[in-house]
Amino acid sequence: MRLHLIRSYAAKGFTLIELLLVLVILTALAAVVVPKFTGRAKEAQIARAKSDISSLGLALGAFEVDNGRYPSSSEGLDALRNQPGGLTNWKGPYIERPVGNDPWGNPYVYVCPGTHNTDGYDLHSFGPDGQDGTEDDIDNWTAAH
């Protein structure tokens, strides 16, 4: 009787082939699913950078309405939180938190007057590759941003 009980417990386990088959199936699923999630992460980072540039644009617009000009390149985006000298109509802060880096850890680039927007400012991120002037840059002067 004792031998019979041992065999019934042993028969209920998984074989090595069954375990390997499950492992192969999980690996195949991971190979399909993981790239989709990593693509989503990149899309989310791009969307965040576009949103940041748009939000900063609104704040820069409010600054310009109050002061009759955009912050200079030397004042930079910090002028949206801290009043530059000589501005009597500054009604900031125009943003709640300091301007952080883009989703890839690089600072946003602000130039005024702009090279692309000569009557305004240029604001951009180097994008995922971290290189200025490449196709993945995110900016306020192209229609596709």
C-alpha positions in Angstrom: 0.0 0.0 0.0 2.8 2.4 0.8 4.4 1.9 -2.6 1.1 2.7 -4.3 0.9 6.1 -2.5 4.4 7.0 -3.6 3.7 6.3 -7.2 0.5 8.4 -7.2 2.3 11.4 -5.9 5.1 11.0 -8.4 2.6 10.7 -11.3 1.1 14.1 -10.5 4.3 16.1 -11.1 5.4 17.7 -14.4 8.0 16.1 -16.7 11.1 17.9 -17.8 9.7 18.1 -21.4 6.5 19.7 -20.1 8.4 22.3 -18.2 10.6 23.0 -21.2 7.6 23.4 -23.4 6.1 25.9 -21.0 9.4 27.8 -20.9 9.5 27.9 -24.8 5.9 29.2 -24.9 6.7 31.9 -22.3 9.8 33.0 -24.2 7.9 33.2 -27.5 5.2 35.4 -25.8 7.8 37.6 -24.2 9.5 38.1 -27.6 6.2 39.4 -29.0 5.0 41.4 -26.0 8.2 43.1 -24.8 9.0 45.1 -28.0 5.4 46.4 -27.9 5.9 47.7 -24.4 9.3 49.2 -25.1 7.8 51.0 -28.2 5.1 52.4 -25.9 7.6 53.7 -23.5 9.4 55.6 -26.3 6.1 57.0 -27.6 5.2 58.1 -24.1 8.5 59.9 -23.7 8.0 61.7 -27.0 4.5 62.7 -26.0 5.8 64.0 -22.7 8.4 66.1 -24.4 5.8 67.5 -26.8 3.5 68.3 -23.9 6.3 70.0 -22.0 7.2 72.2 -24.9 3.5 73.1 -25.4 3.1 73.9 -21.7 6.2 76.0 -21.7 4.9 77.8 -24.8 1.8 78.8 -22.9 3.8 80.1 -20.0 6.1 82.0 -22.4 3.0 83.5 -24.0 1.7 84.7 -20.7 5.1 86.2 -19.9 5.2 88.0 -23.2 1.6 89.4 -22.7 2.6 90.8 -19.3 6.1 92.1 -20.2 5.9 92.9 -23.8 8.7 90.5 -24.7 9.8 86.9 -24.2 12.6 86.1 -21.8 16.0 86.6 -23.4 18.3 83.7 -24.0 20.4 84.7 -21.1 17.4 84.9 -18.7 16.2 81.6 -20.1 13.3 79.6 -18.9 14.2 80.4 -15.3 12.5 83.8 -16.0 9.1 81.9 -15.9 9.7 81.3 -12.1 12.0 84.0 -11.0 11.5 87.7 -11.9 14.3 89.1 -14.1 15.6 92.5 -13.1 13.9 95.5 -14.7 10.5 94.0 -15.3 7.8 95.9 -13.5 4.8 94.0 -15.1 6.1 90.5 -14.3 3.1 88.6 -12.7 4.7 85.2 -12.3 5.6 82.7 -11.5 4.2 81.4 -14.8 5.0 77.8 -14.0 4.7 75.9 -10.7 7.9 73.9 -10.7 11.4 74.5 -12.1 11.9 73.4 -15.7 13.3 70.0 -15.6 15.1 68.0 -18.2 13.5 66.3 -21.1 12.5 62.7 -20.8 16.0 61.6 -21.8 17.8 63.7 -19.2 18.8 66.6 -21.4 17.9 70.2 -20.7 15.4 71.9 -23.0 17.0 74.4 -25.3 15.6 77.9 -25.3 16.8 80.6 -27.6 15.3 84.1 -28.0 15.1 85.6 -30.5 14.9 82.3 -32.3 16.7 81.2 -35.4 13.6 79.4 -36.7 11.0 81.7 -35.1 12.7 85.1 -35.7 9.8 87.0 -34.1 9.7 84.8 -31.1 11.7 82.0 -29.6 13.0 78.5 -30.4 12.3 75.8 -27.9 13.4 72.2 -28.4 14.5 68.9 -27.1 17.3 66.8 -28.7 14.9 63.8 -28.6 15.7 60.2 -27.9 19.2 60.2 -29.5 20.3 63.2 -27.5 21.9 64.8 -30.6 21.0 68.3 -31.8 19.8 68.7 -35.4 18.7 65.1 -36.0 15.3 63.9 -37.2 14.1 62.9 -33.8 14.4 66.4 -32.3 11.1 67.8 -30.8 10.6 71.5 -31.3 8.2 74.4 -31.5 8.9 75.4 -35.1 8.0 72.3 -37.3 4.4 71.4 -38.1 5.0 67.7 -37.1 6.1 68.4 -33.5 
